[in-house]
Amino acid sequence: MSLFGGDKANEFTFQNDIIRQMLSNGWLLGKPENYNRELALYPEDVLGFVKETQDAQW
């Protein structure tokens, strides 16, 4: 048993609260099927960032 009870329901509630807070502060929710686990990122987000911030180099 963990310090916080170790209950999966509590973990799920905590996780969802974090997600809600992030979304309310401008974060975007990605689709799991677009996430590259090997690289630990969303490739389209990286490409979009590079194109927007380094247009001349792109």
C-alpha positions as a printed NumPy array, in Angstrom:
array([[  0.   ,   0.   ,   0.   ],
       [  1.393,   3.399,  -0.94 ],
       [  1.36 ,   6.614,   1.013],
       [ -1.645,   7.769,  -1.047],
       [ -3.622,   4.565,  -0.792],
       [ -2.395,   2.902,  -3.983],
       [ -5.934,   2.807,  -5.324],
       [ -6.221,   2.842,  -9.132],
       [ -9.396,   4.931,  -8.901],
       [ -7.475,   7.623,  -7.007],
       [ -4.691,   7.54 ,  -9.579],
       [ -7.22 ,   7.886, -12.415],
       [ -8.862,  10.864, -10.681],
       [ -5.472,  12.501, -10.107],
       [ -4.447,  11.888, -13.74 ],
       [ -7.66 ,  13.421, -15.066],
       [ -7.266,  16.437, -12.792],
       [ -3.776,  17.053, -14.159],
       [ -5.071,  16.741, -17.738],
       [ -7.92 ,  19.186, -17.037],
       [ -5.504,  21.701, -15.521],
       [ -3.126,  21.439, -18.477],
       [ -5.944,  21.834, -21.01 ],
       [ -7.298,  24.878, -19.173],
       [ -3.846,  26.472, -19.498],
       [ -3.486,  26.098, -23.251],
       [ -2.196,  22.557, -23.693],
       [ -3.673,  20.461, -26.491],
       [ -4.81 ,  16.884, -26.026],
       [ -3.195,  14.555, -28.531],
       [ -4.529,  11.33 , -29.964],
       [ -2.762,   8.231, -28.619],
       [ -2.495,   6.707, -32.095],
       [ -0.41 ,   9.704, -33.26 ],
       [  2.081,   9.454, -30.379],
       [  5.476,   7.963, -31.188],
       [  6.459,   6.006, -28.054],
       [  9.968,   5.325, -29.324],
       [ 10.701,   9.038, -29.718],
       [  8.366,  10.105, -26.859],
       [  6.711,  12.834, -28.918],
       [  4.089,  13.709, -31.501],
       [  6.046,  13.99 , -34.794],
       [  3.545,  16.419, -36.363],
       [  3.949,  18.772, -33.391],
       [  7.724,  18.8  , -33.76 ],
       [  7.528,  19.443, -37.492],
       [  4.956,  22.204, -36.958],
       [  7.151,  23.851, -34.33 ],
       [ 10.233,  23.763, -36.564],
       [  8.311,  25.14 , -39.558],
       [  6.819,  27.987, -37.486],
       [  9.973,  28.976, -35.618],
       [ 12.71 ,  28.254, -38.18 ],
       [ 11.09 ,  28.938, -41.518],
       [ 14.293,  30.006, -43.281],
       [ 16.121,  26.852, -42.232],
       [ 13.169,  24.653, -43.142]])
